[in-house]
Amino acid sequence: MPIKSKYVHTNIIARDWQALVKFYQEVFGCTPVPPERHYKGNDLERGTGVRGTELHGVHLRLPGYDENGPTLEIYSYTVQEKEIKRAVNRPGFAHIAFLVDDVQTSREVVLNAGGNAVGETVTLQTSTGAKVTWCYLTDPEGNIIELQSWG
């Protein structure tokens, strides 16, 4: 029997949490959910298993939801591991997706805001005949974003 649960947030660890927050606010219209978080000390170290670190960041309300909707949590640790190469086909969490009216126009907005292309914009058809146009890009820190439009 499944546990009773509710989806709350997805976390991104950023090199510069404030710059990445600005990107998601300006490009996707995400809005901050106060307060900013600034943690340090023994409980943080015990909870994360990362000695000598501090954690700073904020939650952003994702577009299309009311004040009780899920958030994108963007944090920076003062002690960080070496970055691994991100890839759409690497096992584990791969990307976050946003439904947009026009994929090509939205793609240009992401690129002009410091994002990078991963692949091309394509349209696929499901077995039911529905068509989805989509593309993968990255935010300025290399996190993969999918833009999609159904029609």
Backbone as CSV, one residue per row, in Angstrom:
resi,resn,N_x,N_y,N_z,CA_x,CA_y,CA_z,C_x,C_y,C_z
1,MET,0.846,-1.181,0.000,0.000,0.000,0.000,0.892,1.246,0.000
2,PRO,0.650,2.183,-0.912,1.504,3.381,-0.961,1.327,4.259,0.266
3,ILE,2.391,4.966,0.619,2.281,5.919,1.722,1.472,7.123,1.265
4,LYS,0.792,7.784,2.188,0.062,9.004,1.866,1.101,10.098,1.639
5,SER,1.074,10.746,0.460,2.095,11.742,0.155,1.559,12.824,-0.769
6,LYS,2.319,13.892,-0.871,2.010,15.006,-1.765,3.338,15.557,-2.265
7,TYR,3.446,15.752,-3.591,4.665,16.301,-4.174,4.859,17.735,-3.688
8,VAL,6.093,18.084,-3.275,6.358,19.381,-2.673,7.327,20.228,-3.502
9,HIS,8.530,19.699,-3.799,9.498,20.507,-4.536,10.557,19.647,-5.215
10,THR,11.240,20.284,-6.162,12.431,19.736,-6.794,13.569,20.677,-6.460
11,ASN,14.737,20.129,-6.161,15.888,20.916,-5.736,16.944,20.967,-6.822
12,ILE,17.520,22.151,-7.023,18.701,22.328,-7.864,19.794,22.920,-6.983
13,ILE,20.972,22.299,-7.002,22.127,22.866,-6.317,22.883,23.705,-7.334
14,ALA,23.011,24.990,-7.045,23.604,25.948,-7.976,24.991,26.377,-7.507
15,ARG,25.813,26.774,-8.469,27.076,27.427,-8.114,26.758,28.813,-7.547
16,ASP,25.792,29.522,-8.175,25.388,30.864,-7.758,23.867,30.874,-7.679
17,TRP,23.326,30.622,-6.496,21.872,30.469,-6.360,21.126,31.747,-6.739
18,GLN,21.675,32.914,-6.433,20.966,34.158,-6.729,20.856,34.390,-8.239
19,ALA,21.909,34.112,-8.980,21.858,34.281,-10.445,20.895,33.277,-11.072
20,LEU,20.879,32.035,-10.571,19.982,31.035,-11.132,18.519,31.347,-10.795
21,VAL,18.261,31.858,-9.612,16.911,32.297,-9.238,16.445,33.389,-10.197
22,LYS,17.302,34.339,-10.476,16.961,35.429,-11.396,16.586,34.879,-12.771
23,PHE,17.335,33.892,-13.272,17.041,33.274,-14.566,15.632,32.675,-14.562
24,TYR,15.288,31.866,-13.560,13.972,31.217,-13.528,12.837,32.226,-13.305
25,GLN,13.105,33.307,-12.618,12.092,34.357,-12.459,11.863,35.076,-13.786
26,GLU,12.934,35.476,-14.447,12.815,36.272,-15.670,12.330,35.457,-16.862
27,VAL,12.761,34.207,-16.970,12.421,33.397,-18.141,11.083,32.691,-17.981
28,PHE,10.805,32.114,-16.821,9.601,31.307,-16.647,8.555,31.937,-15.733
29,GLY,8.852,33.084,-15.143,7.877,33.748,-14.286,7.713,33.099,-12.926
30,CYS,8.707,32.338,-12.487,8.656,31.760,-11.145,8.702,32.892,-10.120
31,THR,8.031,32.696,-8.988,7.990,33.732,-7.963,8.537,33.195,-6.643
32,PRO,9.312,34.012,-5.921,9.895,33.571,-4.655,8.831,33.249,-3.611
33,VAL,9.109,32.244,-2.823,8.278,31.869,-1.681,9.134,32.126,-0.438
34,PRO,8.950,33.288,0.216,9.776,33.621,1.378,9.582,32.615,2.499
35,PRO,10.555,32.544,3.389,11.757,33.360,3.443,12.908,32.705,2.676
36,GLU,13.959,33.511,2.413,15.198,32.901,1.942,15.685,31.969,3.045
37,ARG,16.401,30.941,2.642,16.936,29.989,3.624,18.450,30.179,3.734
38,HIS,18.930,30.266,4.983,20.361,30.366,5.281,20.606,29.475,6.492
39,TYR,21.247,28.336,6.246,21.460,27.356,7.305,22.945,27.096,7.487
40,LYS,23.329,26.821,8.731,24.690,26.372,9.036,24.664,25.725,10.413
41,GLY,25.719,25.023,10.703,25.838,24.449,12.025,25.731,22.940,12.063
42,ASN,25.754,22.422,13.264,25.813,20.990,13.502,24.624,20.235,12.915
43,ASP,23.412,20.761,13.075,22.243,20.038,12.557,22.283,19.943,11.032
44,LEU,22.680,21.013,10.342,22.815,20.958,8.888,23.871,19.930,8.494
45,GLU,25.002,19.946,9.175,26.087,19.007,8.862,25.647,17.568,9.113
46,ARG,24.947,17.338,10.216,24.467,15.979,10.500,23.416,15.543,9.486
47,GLY,22.522,16.452,9.098,21.457,16.117,8.154,21.950,15.868,6.743
48,THR,22.957,16.628,6.313,23.465,16.497,4.941,24.669,15.578,4.836
49,GLY,25.348,15.362,5.947,26.593,14.594,5.903,27.741,15.382,5.294
50,VAL,27.587,16.712,5.166,28.626,17.560,4.577,29.195,18.439,5.694
51,ARG,30.416,18.160,6.087,31.047,18.886,7.188,31.498,20.279,6.766
52,GLY,31.321,21.244,7.660,31.823,22.592,7.457,31.101,23.395,6.392
53,THR,29.880,23.022,6.061,29.181,23.721,4.987,28.109,24.650,5.517
54,GLU,27.709,25.571,4.668,26.520,26.391,4.872,25.646,26.182,3.652
55,LEU,24.343,26.451,3.792,23.384,26.258,2.720,22.553,27.523,2.597
56,HIS,22.472,28.071,1.362,21.766,29.331,1.130,20.885,29.188,-0.103
57,GLY,19.678,29.767,-0.058,18.824,29.712,-1.230,17.397,30.123,-0.948
58,VAL,16.517,29.731,-1.888,15.115,30.121,-1.799,14.268,29.124,-2.595
59,HIS,12.995,29.074,-2.284,12.027,28.307,-3.063,11.356,29.247,-4.052
60,LEU,11.089,28.759,-5.268,10.357,29.519,-6.276,9.077,28.773,-6.612
61,ARG,7.955,29.491,-6.579,6.684,28.891,-6.998,6.751,28.656,-8.490
62,LEU,6.417,27.466,-8.912,6.422,27.132,-10.325,5.216,27.755,-11.018
63,PRO,5.360,28.153,-12.279,4.254,28.816,-12.985,3.065,27.885,-13.172
64,GLY,1.863,28.467,-13.117,0.643,27.698,-13.335,0.037,27.113,-12.075
65,TYR,0.591,27.417,-10.919,0.082,26.889,-9.648,-0.260,28.018,-8.694
66,ASP,-1.174,27.734,-7.753,-1.502,28.729,-6.741,-0.470,28.661,-5.622
67,GLU,-0.746,29.374,-4.535,0.227,29.460,-3.438,0.504,28.130,-2.746
68,ASN,-0.266,27.105,-3.045,-0.032,25.792,-2.446,0.647,24.820,-3.403
69,GLY,1.021,25.309,-4.582,1.622,24.439,-5.587,3.084,24.120,-5.289
70,PRO,3.657,23.209,-6.062,5.044,22.796,-5.855,6.032,23.913,-6.182
71,THR,7.224,23.774,-5.649,8.255,24.781,-5.836,9.519,24.178,-6.437
72,LEU,10.331,25.077,-6.971,11.682,24.756,-7.400,12.587,25.347,-6.335
73,GLU,13.316,24.491,-5.649,14.185,24.907,-4.547,15.593,25.071,-5.121
74,ILE,16.124,26.285,-5.062,17.461,26.549,-5.595,18.363,26.960,-4.442
75,TYR,19.351,26.136,-4.188,20.276,26.336,-3.068,21.715,26.278,-3.559
76,SER,22.607,26.868,-2.764,24.048,26.708,-2.951,24.652,26.266,-1.627
77,TYR,25.538,25.286,-1.702,26.349,24.877,-0.562,27.673,25.638,-0.634
78,THR,28.219,26.004,0.523,29.534,26.634,0.511,30.625,25.598,0.284
79,VAL,30.346,24.336,0.549,31.249,23.230,0.237,30.550,22.403,-0.829
80,GLN,31.137,22.345,-2.039,30.500,21.636,-3.147,31.405,20.557,-3.710
81,GLU,30.775,19.493,-4.179,31.480,18.429,-4.886,31.826,18.883,-6.293
82,LYS,32.739,18.153,-6.923,33.054,18.425,-8.319,31.828,18.103,-9.163
83,GLU,31.578,18.935,-10.163,30.417,18.762,-11.017,30.585,17.572,-11.952
84,ILE,29.473,16.843,-12.196,29.482,15.756,-13.170,28.836,16.247,-14.451
85,LYS,29.179,15.622,-15.541,28.586,16.013,-16.823,27.114,15.633,-16.837
86,ARG,26.268,16.600,-17.187,24.837,16.339,-17.294,24.527,15.828,-18.694
87,ALA,23.571,14.940,-18.775,23.170,14.397,-20.066,21.717,13.954,-19.978
88,VAL,20.990,14.095,-21.084,19.581,13.716,-21.083,19.395,12.218,-20.888
89,ASN,20.407,11.416,-21.171,20.286,9.963,-21.063,21.054,9.382,-19.879
90,ARG,21.541,10.212,-18.958,22.230,9.724,-17.774,21.197,9.256,-16.753
91,PRO,21.357,8.079,-16.164,20.401,7.627,-15.154,20.299,8.626,-13.992
92,GLY,19.112,8.714,-13.425,18.845,9.662,-12.348,17.981,10.794,-12.857
93,PHE,17.820,11.830,-12.051,17.026,12.973,-12.481,17.699,13.615,-13.688
94,ALA,16.928,13.871,-14.728,17.521,14.364,-15.968,17.119,15.793,-16.294
95,HIS,15.845,16.161,-16.152,15.428,17.498,-16.551,14.129,17.898,-15.866
96,ILE,13.826,19.204,-15.961,12.521,19.708,-15.569,11.850,20.218,-16.839
97,ALA,10.531,20.137,-16.896,9.807,20.493,-18.113,8.813,21.611,-17.840
98,PHE,8.672,22.488,-18.854,7.716,23.577,-18.797,6.836,23.506,-20.032
99,LEU,5.519,23.578,-19.839,4.554,23.659,-20.928,4.513,25.113,-21.393
100,VAL,4.708,25.335,-22.697,4.739,26.689,-23.256,3.800,26.761,-24.451
101,ASP,3.409,27.968,-24.827,2.544,28.148,-25.996,3.287,27.898,-27.299
102,ASP,4.527,28.383,-27.373,5.308,28.297,-28.603,6.729,27.886,-28.247
103,VAL,7.112,26.662,-28.611,8.419,26.131,-28.239,9.549,26.954,-28.857
104,GLN,9.449,27.275,-30.127,10.540,27.976,-30.799,10.778,29.358,-30.211
105,THR,9.704,30.110,-29.967,9.838,31.438,-29.370,10.393,31.335,-27.951
106,SER,9.894,30.383,-27.178,10.372,30.188,-25.806,11.828,29.746,-25.792
107,ARG,12.210,28.933,-26.772,13.608,28.479,-26.898,14.527,29.684,-27.063
108,GLU,14.132,30.632,-27.882,14.947,31.828,-28.103,15.077,32.650,-26.824
109,VAL,14.004,32.730,-26.037,14.054,33.457,-24.770,15.078,32.810,-23.837
110,VAL,15.035,31.478,-23.729,15.993,30.763,-22.877,17.424,31.006,-23.360
111,LEU,17.653,30.887,-24.648,18.992,31.087,-25.203,19.484,32.511,-24.964
112,ASN,18.610,33.491,-25.148,18.994,34.894,-24.940,19.240,35.221,-23.473
113,ALA,18.706,34.407,-22.570,18.887,34.633,-21.130,20.095,33.872,-20.581
114,GLY,20.879,33.247,-21.456,22.088,32.555,-20.993,22.016,31.051,-21.030
115,GLY,20.892,30.502,-21.482,20.789,29.055,-21.627,21.518,28.585,-22.876
116,ASN,21.612,27.265,-23.026,22.277,26.671,-24.181,21.423,25.552,-24.754
117,ALA,21.543,25.340,-26.057,20.802,24.266,-26.726,21.449,22.920,-26.410
118,VAL,20.608,21.897,-26.252,21.083,20.524,-26.116,20.851,19.790,-27.427
119,GLY,19.677,19.944,-27.985,19.319,19.317,-29.254,18.473,20.270,-30.062
120,GLU,17.775,19.731,-31.032,16.923,20.535,-31.899,15.469,20.449,-31.438
121,THR,14.646,21.341,-31.935,13.210,21.286,-31.689,12.613,20.252,-32.635
122,VAL,11.826,19.330,-32.079,11.216,18.269,-32.872,9.759,18.097,-32.474
123,THR,8.989,17.414,-33.331,7.606,17.058,-33.035,7.474,15.559,-33.140
124,LEU,6.926,14.949,-32.088,6.675,13.512,-32.059,5.176,13.277,-31.954
125,GLN,4.742,12.121,-32.431,3.334,11.758,-32.348,3.186,10.541,-31.460
126,THR,2.244,10.605,-30.501,1.994,9.482,-29.617,1.164,8.421,-30.340
127,SER,1.009,7.278,-29.721,0.218,6.202,-30.325,-1.262,6.577,-30.445
128,THR,-1.712,7.601,-29.693,-3.105,8.051,-29.783,-3.287,9.134,-30.847
129,GLY,-2.197,9.561,-31.474,-2.268,10.592,-32.499,-1.963,11.995,-32.012
130,ALA,-1.840,12.188,-30.703,-1.499,13.503,-30.163,-0.068,13.852,-30.560
131,LYS,0.166,15.134,-30.799,1.499,15.579,-31.187,2.076,16.499,-30.120
132,VAL,3.344,16.288,-29.825,4.057,17.144,-28.896,5.302,17.684,-29.590
133,THR,5.436,19.007,-29.536,6.647,19.669,-30.024,7.478,20.009,-28.803
134,TRP,8.769,19.692,-28.856,9.598,19.889,-27.670,11.059,20.082,-28.046
135,CYS,11.811,20.580,-27.071,13.266,20.667,-27.203,13.877,20.647,-25.811
136,TYR,15.149,20.272,-25.771,15.944,20.337,-24.547,16.924,21.492,-24.655
137,LEU,17.062,22.221,-23.558,18.046,23.288,-23.425,18.664,23.151,-22.039
138,THR,19.583,24.044,-21.713,20.064,24.112,-20.340,19.842,25.513,-19.809
139,ASP,19.782,25.619,-18.485,19.816,26.928,-17.855,21.283,27.383,-17.853
140,PRO,21.601,28.572,-17.341,22.988,29.045,-17.384,23.992,28.163,-16.624
141,GLU,23.520,27.316,-15.716,24.433,26.443,-14.980,24.478,25.023,-15.535
142,GLY,23.790,24.781,-16.641,23.870,23.473,-17.283,22.783,22.495,-16.909
143,ASN,21.825,22.889,-16.073,20.702,22.014,-15.733,19.778,21.919,-16.936
144,ILE,19.316,20.723,-17.243,18.531,20.503,-18.458,17.071,20.870,-18.248
145,ILE,16.529,21.605,-19.226,15.153,22.064,-19.237,14.494,21.514,-20.513
146,GLU,13.268,21.056,-20.394,12.485,20.700,-21.567,11.392,21.733,-21.751
147,LEU,11.234,22.209,-22.968,10.103,23.061,-23.334,9.192,22.196,-24.185
148,GLN,7.888,22.192,-23.905,6.969,21.369,-24.675,5.658,22.083,-24.935
149,SER,5.047,21.733,-26.074,3.752,22.272,-26.451,2.973,21.160,-27.142
150,TRP,1.751,20.920,-26.693,0.901,19.869,-27.249,-0.088,20.469,-28.224
151,GLY,-0.330,19.772,-29.310,-1.317,20.256,-30.244,-1.494,19.348,-31.440
